Structure formats: structure tokens, C-alpha cells
């Protein structure tokens, strides 16, 4: 975090500062300066850190204040006064305080870098992008970080830190040297993304897709669309809304924003147009045509948009044609900020995977067996995309095997969507289906009804039983997809099948 006095932090979060024994070496406790990391997990606290003692679903952060203090926390922010030798700021709401501090820090860095220029004399203020969508957020975030890191200091969350805690924590990692801040914005209900947008105030807001992921929590696809549209509804006219125009629900968001709208996708309406998508076991290839961008990274004006396309062939060592959309979104954001498409594509070519357990190609297991471990999470759209990829990359003489677990958080759509996936497995000609867990049984039932009745679909209720069962049925030349919603057991099944021991 940037250096701030305790008094400045107290004002930012609207709390009461109470000096501790650690603050006795300054005339006033409020004059003490902190610039360490901001943590909500006491195990991550280091000397100089700020520890937010937040209430959780299982326990309360206040119980861990002694551990945080022992680890060297320079400040504790808490909704109730606690016993600690560290200075503490008592706030009405810990989560609101975290959001307020993140907003204040981003605003301070924006102000301090407003007149900054790069080595070529071009404007180089802090630039902020927010990314949301039912699928692809983390992959797109990682791709954009890979591109921007070659242009300047870039902050982006590790993993999927995209909620009301993880996103502000990521924002608080910026310093006055940061050139780019990439914020992944997830939600489990209406209003969540709007809150994150109000904190970060993105220069570019990206909407990738509106699908059925978390539809059970949102209350249906229409509510999901409303939630995702919050990325662009509050953007100012000086910002850019980057929309996937292949998705009708996303494309319609152009009518909900005063921001400048730029579209990407395969359709003729796309400003940044994707064509020639191909995927095989070596990765994904496509061409992206884009309008030129003025030097300095300003968004395209009407004049530059009409000046003719810049075009690049993109080569990803990442499986799945759906990653062409994610990569194009990342390339477009960078291009809007002045990064040539060729430079962005070269950066993406260095990526060996989008993220751990996301379409991760593993070939270190049984001889002749290839594993695609995509078991970090699963939704109807992402599962269908993974299955299509499995069918596309198989070679003559090889057998495809899909090991599928439950797609969670679908609510009333659960049975229908699991049924749809089971039928898709058969229609794609997948050679062997293994369905794991009672929540996914409808996949097996639908596949059986569709035609997989002679042992081509197997149902296994317990994950522990699935490990030896799948290992027993594998043979040389099999290409195996492992896909499920946040099942650590299936993730590690995929790792074991692929020879990963870490």
C-alpha cells in the first residue's frame, strides 16, 4: 500500500483512531506512517502490515488480532475495540472501511500520477480496468496482466480475488509506481459489481459474457444480465465500455452507458474483429483485426476508427476456442492504451496456461494419456466449451473421456442444464463419460437416454471411488477432460491422472 499516516487512514475509513504501545515513538499516534500490505488473514501479516479484523462465515477476525500483532501488524482496523498493543481504528463496518480505504488509495495514486509521462514523453497516468462476465474473468485478467507487465508496473489479483474483499485487497497493492491496475469483478447478486465499480472507477469496463454461472444465486439469467451490466452503467463519458458483441445480452448494454462503447467478437458489428479461430492440442490460433489507436494510449476517436484496421495473428499455447474471446478482450484493452497488437500477441504467446486447473494440458501420467484438467469451476457455458475442445483436439485412433462433476449454483436450472450437458456429450461423440457425484447424476441419465447405454456412461457417487475407477479404465491414446465446480477432489484427480504431484 502507499504510505499513509494513521490519521489519513482513519479519515478515509471514517473510524476512531486509538493509539497503541507501538505508536509511543511519535508525538501523535496519527502521525505514524504505514506502508505495508493490507491483509484480512493473520497468517499473511508481516511487519508493517495493516490487518482488517473482519467477521467471517465461520469465525471472526477479531480472534486473530493477537496473532496479527505478534506477526508485526502496524495497524488493526476493527468493528469493535480489541486488546492489542498495535494502534487500532474502530469502524462501524469493516467491509465498508476496506472499500473506503481502497477507493481513497486508488484516488490518491490517480492524482499523484496524473501528469506522469513515459520515456517517450507520452502520458502515463494510472490506468484502471474492471473485468466481469459469467465466464472467463480470471483467464482474461491473467492474459491482460501478461501483456501490461511488459509495458510498466502492473497490479492484478492472484487467483480469483474478485469479490467484496478480494478486489479491494488487490487494489490496495498499488503504489505511486503502478502504471496499470487490473481488477476482476465477480458477484453473487445485484449491486455487487456496482459497488466494486464505485471503488475502482475503471477507465475501461469489460463485460465478457452473460451466462448461467451462479444463476441460482442471481435468480435467473435476466438478473444475471442486470448484475453484469453494472460494470458499464455508472461509467463516465470519459471511460470506455468494452463489450462482447457476440453475446446479445452483453451487446445490449451499449444502451445503458454514457461511456464510449467498443465492441469485440466475431460478428461484423465488432470494432475489434476475431476471425479464423482454430484449436488443437498445441493451442488456439486466430486473427484479430483492430482500429488504430492514437499514440499515448487514448481511446480511439471516430477519426481513428475509420483509419483502417491493424491486424495480427495470435498464437496461444492454451486450449479452447473460447480463449480467443478472452485473449481478444485482453489485447483490445491493451491496444486502447497504446500497446501494439503485435506486442500484445507476442506477450500472450509466452503463456503456457491461463490459470491452474483451467484447461490445463497435462501429459505426465500414464503412457499415452493426455489430460485436460479444467476442474477449477464449471458452468453450463464453460462445460460445453470444454467438451467441444475435447472433441476438437482428438486425433484418429484416440478415445475421448469426460470426467464430469456437478455444476453448482444453478438453482432451479440445475436439472435442465445438467441434462443438456449429458446430451451434448453424446452428440459430440465423446467415447467415455464418467459422472461423479449425486449433484451431477442428471448428466449420466441424459447421456443414457440419448444413447450412451452400453457402459459408455458411468455414474460414480463418491469421488474417492472415482479415482481408482477412472485409472482402471484408461488406456493409451485416451484424451481425458476433468471438469467440475470447485471440487478440490476432482482437481487433484485430474492432477493425478496427468502426473502432477505438487
Secondary structure, DSSP 8 states (H G I E B T S, - for coil): ---EEHHHHHHHHT-EEE--GGGTTSSSGGG-EE-S-EESSGGG--TT-EEEE-B-SSSBGGGGHHHHHHTT-SEEEESS----SSEEEE-S-HHHHHHHHHHHHHHHHHHHTTT-B-TTS-B---EEEEEE-SS-HHHHHHHHHHHHTTTS-EEE-STT--STTHHHHHHTT--TT--EEEEE---SSTTHHHHHHHHH--SEEEE----STTHHHHTSHHHHHHHHHHHHHT--TTSEEEEETTSHHHHGGGGG-SSEEEEEESSTT-SEEEEEEEEETTEEEEEEEEE---TT-----HHHHTS-EEEEEEEESS--THHHHHHHHHHHHHHHTT--HHHHHHHHTT-S-SBTTBSEEE--SSTT-EEEEE-S---HHHHHHHHHHHHHH--TT-EEEEEE----S-GGGHHHHHHHHHHHHHHTT-SEEEEESGGGHHHHHHHHHHT--SSSEEEES-HHHHHHHHHHH--TTEEEEEE-SS-HHHHHHHHHHHT---
